[in-house]
Amino acid sequence: MSDLAHIRLFATHPHGCSYLANEEATTVFVDPNQKIDAHLYSTLSESGFRRSGKHLYRPHCQSCKACVAARVPVKAFKPDRKQRKCWNRNADLAVSSSLGINTDEHYELYARYIEERHADGDMYPPSRDQYSSFLTREWGVTEYLEFRDQGRLVAVAVTDCMKNGYSAVYTFFDPTEERRSLGVYAVLWQIELTRRLNLDSVYLGYWIKHCSKMSYKTQYRPLELLIDNRWVRIN
C-alpha cells in the first residue's frame, strides 16, 4: 500500500512535552495492525514518520510545530573540519553489522550510556524490557552496527535500511570515550554506508531549534528539513 490516505492513524491525548518545557505534545501513530514493509516504511519516512520500537509515529501538536523532520542528502554532504578529524580519529575502530543485540555485552553498554548521559530523560532508569521494546528488530530492515576497539564494544548504532536511505534510529556508546565523539562518528558512518549503497538520505529524526539535545543535527550540511510537507534544503 502506498496511498497514505488509507492508513489508519491514532492520536495520543495531549501530554507534557519531553523536549520543551511548558509545552503539550500530541503524537499520531500508524495503526499497529497495519502491515509494514520496507516500501511503506520508506513512503512514511518521506512524510516525516519515525520508528520507535514497533511503532511508526509523527508529532501532531496543536499549538507547536517545533519538531521538524530532518535528513542528510548523502551525495551532497560535505564533512566539515571537525567531522573529518572525528572520522580520522576513529579509523582504528572495527565496524561490523550484527543481526541482534540481545546480549549482556550490548545491554550493559546501553545501561551505562543511559545512566551517565540521559538520567534526566524518559528512558531512565534503563531496563531489559524497555531496551528490547525500544530497539527491537522490525520488518526485516534493521541493522545493528557494532564499533569495537581491539574487540571491546564501544558503540552500537541501530539503523533501518529503507528503499530511500537509512534511518538512524538510535546510537549508544561508552560514555568514557568522549575524545572519540562516537555519536558523530556513527552518523558519519551511516552517511558513508548510505552513499556506498547509492541510496539518497540518512534520516536523523526530528530537529528542534530550541532543544540543545537536538541541535546537533544542523551540523550535517547540507541538511533537508520537512517544512509544510516539502523537503527544504539548508546549506
C-alpha positions as CSV (number, residue, x, y, z in Angstrom):
1,M,0.0,0.0,0.0
2,S,1.4,3.4,-1.0
3,D,-1.7,5.6,-0.6
4,L,-1.2,7.1,2.9
5,A,-4.8,8.3,2.8
6,H,-5.9,4.7,3.5
7,I,-3.7,4.2,6.6
8,R,-5.5,4.5,9.9
9,L,-3.8,6.8,12.4
10,F,-4.4,7.0,16.2
11,A,-3.6,10.1,18.3
12,T,-2.4,10.2,21.9
13,H,-4.0,12.5,24.5
14,P,-2.1,15.7,25.0
15,H,0.8,15.2,27.4
16,G,3.8,17.1,28.7
17,C,6.5,17.5,26.0
18,S,9.8,15.7,26.6
19,Y,11.8,18.3,24.8
20,L,10.3,21.8,25.5
21,A,9.2,23.0,28.9
22,N,5.7,24.3,29.3
23,E,4.6,22.7,26.0
24,E,2.0,20.0,25.4
25,A,2.6,17.2,22.9
26,T,0.3,15.1,20.8
27,T,1.6,12.1,18.7
28,V,-0.1,10.2,15.9
29,F,0.7,6.5,15.4
30,V,0.2,4.3,12.4
31,D,-2.4,1.5,13.2
32,P,-0.4,-1.3,15.0
33,N,-2.3,-3.8,12.8
34,Q,-1.1,-2.2,9.6
35,K,1.2,-4.4,7.6
36,I,4.5,-2.6,7.3
37,D,7.2,-3.4,4.7
38,A,10.3,-1.5,3.5
39,H,8.3,0.2,0.8
40,L,5.6,1.6,3.1
41,Y,8.2,2.4,5.7
42,S,10.1,4.5,3.1
43,T,7.0,6.3,2.0
44,L,6.0,7.1,5.6
45,S,9.5,8.4,6.2
46,E,9.1,10.8,3.3
47,S,6.1,12.2,5.2
48,G,8.0,12.7,8.4
49,F,7.2,9.5,10.3
50,R,9.8,7.9,12.6
51,R,10.1,4.5,14.2
52,S,10.2,3.7,17.9
53,G,10.1,0.0,18.7
54,K,7.2,-1.5,16.7
55,H,5.5,1.9,16.2
56,L,5.7,4.5,13.5
57,Y,4.8,7.9,14.7
58,R,4.8,11.6,13.9
59,P,4.3,14.7,16.2
60,H,0.9,16.3,15.7
61,C,0.8,19.1,18.3
62,Q,-2.0,21.7,18.2
63,S,0.0,24.8,19.2
64,C,3.6,23.9,18.4
65,K,5.4,23.0,15.2
66,A,8.9,22.8,16.7
67,C,9.6,19.2,15.8
68,V,10.9,19.2,12.2
69,A,11.9,16.0,10.4
70,A,15.5,16.2,9.2
71,R,17.6,14.2,6.7
72,V,21.0,14.4,5.1
73,P,21.2,14.1,1.3
74,V,24.3,12.0,1.3
75,K,25.5,12.7,-2.3
76,A,25.7,16.4,-1.5
77,F,27.1,16.0,2.1
78,K,30.4,17.7,2.8
79,P,32.0,16.9,6.2
80,D,33.4,19.9,8.0
81,R,36.8,20.1,9.6
82,K,35.7,18.7,12.9
83,Q,33.8,15.8,11.2
84,R,36.9,14.9,9.1
85,K,39.0,14.9,12.3
86,C,36.4,12.7,14.0
87,W,36.5,10.3,11.1
88,N,40.3,10.0,11.1
89,R,40.4,9.7,14.9
90,N,38.3,6.6,14.8
91,A,40.0,4.9,11.9
92,D,41.3,2.3,14.3
93,L,37.8,1.0,15.2
94,A,36.5,-2.2,13.6
95,V,32.9,-1.8,12.4
96,S,30.6,-4.7,11.6
97,S,26.9,-5.4,11.2
98,S,25.1,-7.7,13.7
99,L,21.6,-9.3,13.4
100,G,20.9,-8.8,17.1
101,I,22.0,-7.1,20.3
102,N,20.2,-9.3,22.9
103,T,23.4,-10.0,24.9
104,D,24.7,-8.8,28.3
105,E,27.6,-7.0,26.5
106,H,25.2,-4.9,24.4
107,Y,22.7,-4.2,27.2
108,E,25.4,-3.3,29.8
109,L,26.8,-0.7,27.3
110,Y,23.3,0.7,26.8
111,A,22.6,0.9,30.5
112,R,25.8,2.7,31.2
113,Y,25.0,5.2,28.4
114,I,21.5,5.9,29.7
115,E,22.6,6.2,33.3
116,E,25.5,8.6,32.6
117,R,24.1,10.6,29.6
118,H,20.3,10.6,29.9
119,A,19.5,10.2,33.6
120,D,17.0,13.1,33.1
121,G,15.2,11.5,30.2
122,D,12.2,9.2,29.6
123,M,14.4,6.1,29.3
124,Y,15.9,6.4,32.8
125,P,16.2,4.1,34.6
126,P,17.1,1.6,31.9
127,S,15.6,-1.9,32.0
128,R,15.8,-5.0,29.8
129,D,12.2,-4.8,28.8
130,Q,12.5,-1.2,27.7
131,Y,15.7,-1.9,25.9
132,S,14.2,-4.8,23.9
133,S,11.0,-3.0,23.1
134,F,12.7,0.3,22.0
135,L,15.4,-1.2,19.9
136,T,13.6,-4.2,18.5
137,R,14.3,-5.5,15.1
138,E,11.3,-4.8,12.8
139,W,10.1,-5.6,9.3
140,G,13.4,-7.2,8.2
141,V,15.1,-3.8,7.7
142,T,17.0,-3.2,11.0
143,E,20.8,-3.4,11.3
144,Y,23.0,-3.1,14.3
145,L,26.3,-1.5,13.6
146,E,29.0,-2.5,16.2
147,F,32.0,-0.3,16.7
148,R,34.9,-2.2,18.5
149,D,38.3,-1.1,19.8
150,Q,40.5,-4.2,19.7
151,G,37.5,-6.3,20.3
152,R,35.9,-4.2,23.1
153,L,32.4,-2.9,22.2
154,V,32.4,0.9,22.4
155,A,29.3,1.9,20.4
156,V,26.2,0.5,18.7
157,A,24.2,2.3,16.0
158,V,20.7,0.9,15.4
159,T,19.7,1.8,11.9
160,D,17.0,0.8,9.4
161,C,17.7,0.3,5.7
162,M,14.8,1.6,3.7
163,K,14.3,2.0,-0.1
164,N,15.2,5.7,0.1
165,G,18.1,5.6,2.6
166,Y,18.9,4.7,6.2
167,S,17.0,5.9,9.3
168,A,19.3,6.5,12.2
169,V,17.1,5.0,15.0
170,Y,19.4,5.3,18.0
171,T,23.1,5.2,19.0
172,F,24.5,4.3,22.4
173,F,28.2,4.3,23.3
174,D,30.8,4.1,26.1
175,P,30.4,7.4,27.9
176,T,34.0,7.4,29.0
177,E,35.2,7.7,25.3
178,E,34.4,11.4,25.0
179,R,37.5,12.1,22.9
180,R,36.2,9.9,20.1
181,S,32.9,11.7,19.6
182,L,31.3,8.3,18.9
183,G,27.8,9.8,18.3
184,V,29.2,11.9,15.5
185,Y,31.2,9.0,14.1
186,A,28.1,6.8,14.0
187,V,26.2,9.3,11.9
188,L,29.2,9.8,9.6
189,W,29.5,6.0,9.2
190,Q,25.8,5.8,8.3
191,I,26.2,8.6,5.7
192,E,29.1,6.8,4.1
193,L,27.2,3.4,4.2
194,T,24.2,5.1,2.5
195,R,26.4,6.6,-0.2
196,R,28.1,3.3,-0.9
197,L,24.7,1.7,-1.5
198,N,23.7,4.5,-3.8
199,L,20.7,5.5,-1.6
200,D,19.6,9.0,-1.1
201,S,19.4,10.1,2.5
202,V,20.1,9.4,6.2
203,Y,17.0,10.3,8.2
204,L,18.0,11.8,11.6
205,G,14.6,12.1,13.2
206,Y,13.4,15.5,14.5
207,W,15.3,18.7,14.7
208,I,14.1,21.1,17.4
209,K,15.6,24.6,17.3
210,H,15.3,25.4,21.0
211,C,16.3,21.9,22.3
212,S,20.1,21.5,22.8
213,K,19.9,17.7,22.6
214,M,18.5,18.0,19.1
215,S,20.5,21.0,17.8
216,Y,23.5,18.8,16.7
217,K,21.6,17.7,13.6
218,T,22.2,21.0,11.9
219,Q,26.0,20.3,11.9
220,Y,25.5,17.9,9.0
221,R,25.3,20.1,5.8
222,P,23.5,20.3,3.6
223,L,20.5,19.3,5.7
224,E,16.9,18.9,4.4
225,L,14.0,19.8,6.7
226,L,10.4,18.9,6.1
227,I,8.6,22.2,6.2
228,D,4.9,22.5,5.2
229,N,5.1,18.9,3.7
230,R,8.0,19.8,1.5
231,W,11.7,19.0,1.9
232,V,13.7,22.2,2.0
233,R,17.5,22.1,1.7
234,I,19.6,24.2,4.1
235,N,23.2,24.8,3.2
